[in-house]
Amino acid sequence: MRDTGVRSVPAVCVWAVVLTVLLPVLVLRPHNGPVPTALALQAVVVAHTGGALTRVLTAPRVRLVGLGFWMFSYIWFGLAPLPMLTSDTYPWPYRADAQTSLRAVAVVELGLLAYSAGTALAARRAHLHAARPGLLERLLTRRLAPWRVLVLCGCALALAALLLHGQPGGIGAYFTSREAINETGALDEAPDAFLQPLRSWSLSVPAFWGLLSLLRLPRLPDGDRLLRGLRWLLLPLLAAVNVIVNNPISKPRFWAGTVLLTLLFNVPRLSRPRATRALAVAVLATVLVVFPYSDYFRYDDRHAVSVVSLSEQFTTKGDYDAFQQVQTGLDYAHDKGISPRKALGPLLFMVPRSVWPDKPDDTGIALAQYAGYDFLNLSAPLWIESYLWAGPPAVALVFLLLGAAGRRMDEVRDRLLGRPGTLAVLLVPAFAFYQLMFLRGSLLGISGPMLLLLTVPLLISTPARRAVGLASPALPSAPTPHTSPSHAGGHL
């Protein structure tokens, strides 16, 4: 059936009931006494995030960036705080008072309102951006340059040959656990230990982009027999490298999910609105049901998997500490103050502490130390990161800009879906799902991978006008019909 361009009223009603009534009731825990003010305000957050997610899932046009944002907000800040507030049970020992809890919910809702406002403003000005493209539109309309892609693939394979051989434990370490390949280098005692994971990311990100760009590379208008031969020679090699370095055993679940989902949403058949919405529903269900158990391979010492309720998952697993970290951050700000200088840490993450001794600390680690934890590898959601820069105004500004940028990215991708070689088709899905890491934080820990994720595509692409002579937007993607991109992408 063809998409009608309007929302299905029954679908909207069903999703609204499921997301704003059934699931919240399912995770609530019994509460004796009067309803806390924070819990009453939390109901507003649930309605806001559930309603926004309903709009995304039932929209006639696909909004992948919106999907990623509202999926994270609904699960981590809509559902998860409900059992925490009703039972006063949290993943970590630190406890905030009722006033701090109320302020935490208010800060979260402030960010959500600002994001919604930014989205609405960008939607109203969409026709202006289409007529007069801004910087973001010009970047996303860049097109893959075939020979630059081949150079990237060669560099990715060279890095794999160099770095995989030097990895302690060899290739087998990538199929053991994240602990085995020292993914927690950011927590070592060396002053610049946070740079250690860049060695791993400098292999993972180029390998991912090399594979994706090969699958979506447009044909040359004057024939590409040599290019096609090189492409089919490189594809199995890049696929093998990605299986090694981007598998969910050795990489964070958010990153492994980003790689897999970006490949899936670039399959031509799954890029159609109806198929994309069905896949989005499957992603939401997977994140709700499977995600809590997907850290089985995180450590060498593994325990038997115990299936428990969503409510218990939210209140006992550190994966869902985002709301508690906002609470902790508000108490931290009350005691130690806020400072715009903290924003420089993620922006200048590559500057070593030997050069910049007063470089701001990782926010997640700072909050863990403030709370007195021995385990320091905690999240620092963007809500509290931005709050610690300049209070509520910073939260409002950051999320307003994020909402506007996200809507514009979705708009550009929607217009360019028929042009498989544009960055909008490749980069927007990657950002849409990587933003779960970006939103969860902390920013200092994800700045390096995010910089690579966003800059590598720019290096293998050219501006739209210059790319016209290299590839025709009317032609299909490079793989021939008897070996489609969906087959290659579906096995990663």
N, C-alpha and C positions, 0 to 999 in steps of 0.2 A: 504493500500500500504506500502511496505517496504521502509525504508530510503535508498537512493542511496549512501550516503557518500559524496556527492558533493552538492554545493549550487545550487539552482534553479536560473538561470539567470533572468527570469521574476520577481521572488520574490525580488531579489536584486535590480532590477531597480525600482520596485514599491515602496519598502521601502525607497530607496535612495531619490526618488522624494518627497515622503510624508514628510520625516524627515528633509531634507535639503532645500526644496523649499516651499512646500505647507504650512506646519505649521509655519515656520518663516514668510512667507508673511502674514499669517493670524493674527499673533500677533503684527506685525509692526504697528507703528502709524505714521501719517504724520509728516514729518520733513522739515522745511523751512531752506534754506541756504545750505552751503557746508556740505558734510558728515563729521562728526567728525572722527578723526583718530581712536578713541576708537571703534566707530561703525564699521569701516572697519575691524579692527582686530577681533571684535566680530564675524564677518562673518566667519573668520577662525575657531573660537571656535565652531560655529554652524556646519560647515562642518566636523570638527574633531569628535565631539560628535555624530552627526547624522550618519556619516559614520561608526564609531565604533559600534554604536547601531544597525545599519543595519547588520553588520557582525555577531553580537551576535544573532540577531533574525533569521538570515538565515543560521547559521552554522549547519552542519550536526550533530555535537556533542553539547550537552547542556552545557552552561557555565553560571551557576547561579550567581556566584560571579561577573563575568564580566557583566551580565545583571544588577545586582543591582547597580554596580558602574556607568556604562554608562547611565542607566536610570536616576539616580540622576544628573549626570553631564549634560546630555542633557536638562533636564527640568529646573533645578535650575541655571545652568551656561551657557546653550546654548540659550534656548528660553526666560527665564524670563528677562535677561538683555536687550533684544532687545527693548521692549517698554519703558523700563526705560531710555535707552540712547537716544532714538529718541524724547521722550517727556519731559525728565528731571523730571519725576514723579516717586517717590519711596515710599515704604511702610512707612518709618519713616521720620521725619523732616530733619535729618542731610543731608547736601549737600556737596559733594566733588567737587573739581574743575576738569577741563578737563584733566589735567596732571595726577591727582590721578586716574581718571577713566581709562585712558590708561594703567597705571601701574597695576591696578586691573585686567584688561583683560589679561595683559601679565603674571601676577602671576598665574592666572587660567590656561592659556594655558601651562605654564611651568610645572605645576602639571600634566596636561593631557599628555604632551609629555613624561614626566618621567614615568608615569604609563604605557603608551604604550610601552616604551622601556623595562620596567621591565617584561611586559607580553611577549614580543618577546624573551627576553633572556631566560625566563623560558620555553617557548615553544621549543626553540632550544635545551635545555638541558633536555627535558622531558624523553628521553630514558635513560639518566644517572641516574636521580632520580628513575626511575622504577627499574633499575638494582642495584643501591646502595641507598636504601631509607635513607633519612635524618630524622631529628627530626620531621618535619611536617608530613612526610609520616608515620612514626612510630606511631605518635599520632592518625592520622586519620584511621589507620588500627586496632586500638583497637576495641574490641568487647564487647557488652553489657554482663554483668554478671548477670544472672537472679535473684539471691538472693540479690545482691546489689540494683537492680532495685526495688525489693519488699521493701527493707529497705527505699529507697528514697520515695516510695509511702506512706509508713507508716508515715515517718517524715512530708511529705507534708500535709497529712490529719491531723496529730497532730497539725501542725502549723496553719492550717485552723481552727480547733476547738478552738485553743487558741487565735489567733489574730482576727478572724472575730467577736468573741464575744466581744472583747475589743474595736473594732472600733467604734468611735462616730457615732451614727446614725444607727449602726448595719449593717446587710447585705443590707438593703435598700439603704444605702449610695453608694454602688457600682453600683446602677442603677439610680443614680440621676445626678451626674456630677463629673468631675475630681476635681472641686473646693470643692465639698462636702467631699472628702476624703483627702484634704490637700496635693495635689500632688506638690504644689509649696513650700514645706517645705524648699527647698534650698534658698528661698528668705527671710526667717524669720530673725529677728534681732539677734537671738542666734548665737554665734561665730561658732558653729559646727552644724548649722541647716541643712546643706546639707546632714548630715547622716540620717536625719529623713526619707526620702523616702526609705532607705534600709529596714526599717521595712515592707513596702509594697512589695518591690521587693523580699525580702526573702521568701515571700509567693507565689508570682506570678511565679518566675522562676522555683523553684522546682516542683510546680504543673504542669507547662507546660512540663518539662522534664519527670515527672512521667507518664503523659498521653501518650506522644509521644513514650517513651521507651516501655511502655506496648503494644502499638499497633504494634511495630516493633520488639518485642522480639523474637529471634529465638527459635525453639524447642530444647529440650535436646535430644541427640541421643539415650538415654536409656529410653525414656518415661518421660512425665511430667504431669501426671494426677493431682497431687496435685498443681503443679505450674499453670496449666491451670485453675483449679478451683479458686485459689486465684486471678488469673488475671481477670477473668470474674466477680469476686466479687468486685474488685477494680476499674475496668474500669468505671462503671457508677458514682461512687463516685468522681473519678478524673475528669471526664467530667463535673460534676456539679460544682466542685470547680473552674475549669477553666472558666466556664460560668460566675461565680461570679467575679473572680479576674482578668480575662484577657479579659474582654469585652471592646469594643471600647468606651463605655460610661465613664468608670472610669479610663481607661488607655490611655496613649498617643497613637495616631493613628499609629505611626511607630511601636510601640511594638505590639499592637493588630494585625496589619497587618503581623508582623513577625510570630506571633503564628499561624494565620490562613493560611498563605502561606506555612509555613514549614509543617503543617499538610497536606495541599493539595498536595505539591510536594513529599510527602512520600506515597501518594496513589499509589499502584502498577501500575494501569492502566494509571495514569497521569505521571508516571516516564519514559514512553517511549518517545524517542526523538520528534516524531511528535506531540504527545499530550502535551508534555512539552512546545514546541515552541508555540502552540496555546494558552496555558495557559499564557505564557509569554507576548504574544500580548494583552491578556485580562487584565493582570496586568498593562501594560503600559497605556492602554486606561482608566483603572480605576483611576490610579494615576493622569492622566491628567484631567479627567472630574469630578470624584467624590471627590478626596482628598480635594479640596478647601472648600467643603461644609460639610466635615465630622467632623468639630469641633463644630457642633451644640450643642453637649452635654457638651462642655468644661466648661461652666459656668451655674450657677443656673438661672441667668437672661438671657433669650433667646429671640431673635428677629426672625421675620419671615424670611425665607430663600429667598434671592433675587438672581435670576439667572442672571449672567452678563458674558461678554465675557472673554476669557482667558487673553486677554491683560489687561483688568481692574483688573482681579484677581492678575496678576503678579505685578501690580503697586500699589495696595492698601492693600493687605493682608500681614501681617507680616510673614506668612508661607514662603514667597518667599523673605525674606530679606538677603539671603546668599550673593549675589553679593554686596549689599549695605554694609553689614558687612565687606566684604573684603576691600571695599573703606575706611570705617571708621577705620579699623585696620591699613591700610597703613598710614593714617594721624596720628593715635595713635603712631605707630612706629617712624614716623618722629619726633614727639614731645617728646616722652618719651623713645625712644630707644628700642632695642631688647635685650633679655637675655636668654641664655640656661637654666637658673635657672627656667624659667616658665614651662619647660617640667616636672619638678619634681612634680608639683601640681597634675596632673592626675595620675602619677605613684605612688605617696604616698598619695592618696586621703583619706585613712583611718586614717592618723595621725591627731589627733585633734589639733586645733589651740592653745589650752591651753598648749600643749607640743611644738608646732612649731608656735610661734606668727607671724613670717614673711612668713608663707606659702603663695604661690602665689594665687591670687584671681581667681575666675572663669572668663575665658576670655570673655564670653558673657556679664556678669555683668560689667566687667571692661570697655568694649567698650560702653555699654549703659550709664554708668556714664560719660565717656569721652564725649559722644555726648550730654549729658544733659537731658537724658530721665528720666521720673518718673517710667516708666515700664521697669523692668530690666531683665525679662525672655526672652532674645534674643539668637539667635544662634551665633555660632562662628565656621564657617566651617574649616575643617582640613587644607585648604589652608592657612588661616590666622593664625591658631594656630601654624602651623609649621613655618610660616614666622616670627612670633614673637619670636621663639626660636633662629634662627640664619640666618634669611634672605633667599634669593633665594636658597642657597645651601641646607638648611634644607628642603625646599619644594621639591627640586629635589630628595634628598635622601629618604625622607619619601614616596613619591609616587612611586619611583623606587622599593623600597622594597615591598610596598603594591601591586603593579602590579605583581611582581614576585610571592609573596605569594598567591595572588588570583588565578593566573593561575595554580599554583601547586595544590591548593585545588580543583579546577575544574577537573584537570587531574586525581587526586586520586579518586574523586567521580565517574568519568566516568568509571574507571577501576573496581570499587567495587560495581556498581549498583546491581549486582546479589547477593550481600551479605547484606541482610537487617539489620543485627545486627551490622554492623560496624559504627564507628563514622562518617566516610566520608558521609554516606547516611543520617545521622541525623543532624550532626553539620554543614555541608557545606551549606545546604539551610537556616538554622537558621542564620548563619553569613552573608550569601548573602543578606538577606533582613534587618537584623539588621544594616548592614553597612550604610543604609540610615540615621539612627540616628547618627552613628559614623562619617559619612562625614559631616553631618549638624552641629554637636557639640551643645554645647561645651563639650570638653573631660571630664572636671571635673564633669559635670552633669551626664554623661553616664558611667563613669568608674565603679561605683559599679554594676549596672545591667549587664554591659558587662563582668565583672569579674565572676559574678555568671553564666552568660550564657555559658561561656567557661570552667569553672572549674567543674560545676556539672556533665557534661557528663564524665569527666575524673574519677570522683569518683565512677561512676556506671559501669565502664568498666575495662577490663583487657587487657594486651598486647596480640597481636594476637596468639603467641605461647601458652600462658597459656590458652587462650580461646578455643583452638581447642577441648579440652576435654569436654567443656560445650555446644557447639552448632556447628552444622554442617552447613557450608555456602551453601551447596547444597539444604538445606531444606527451604521451604517457611516460611514466618513470622508466628507468633504464632496463630492469629485468624483463626478459622476454616472457610471453604469455605462458609457455610451458613450465617456467620456473618462476613463480610469482614471489614478490616481497613478503606476502603473508606467510608463505611456507618458511622462509628463512627467519622472519621475525618471530614466528610462533614457537620456535624451539629454543628461545633464549629466556 
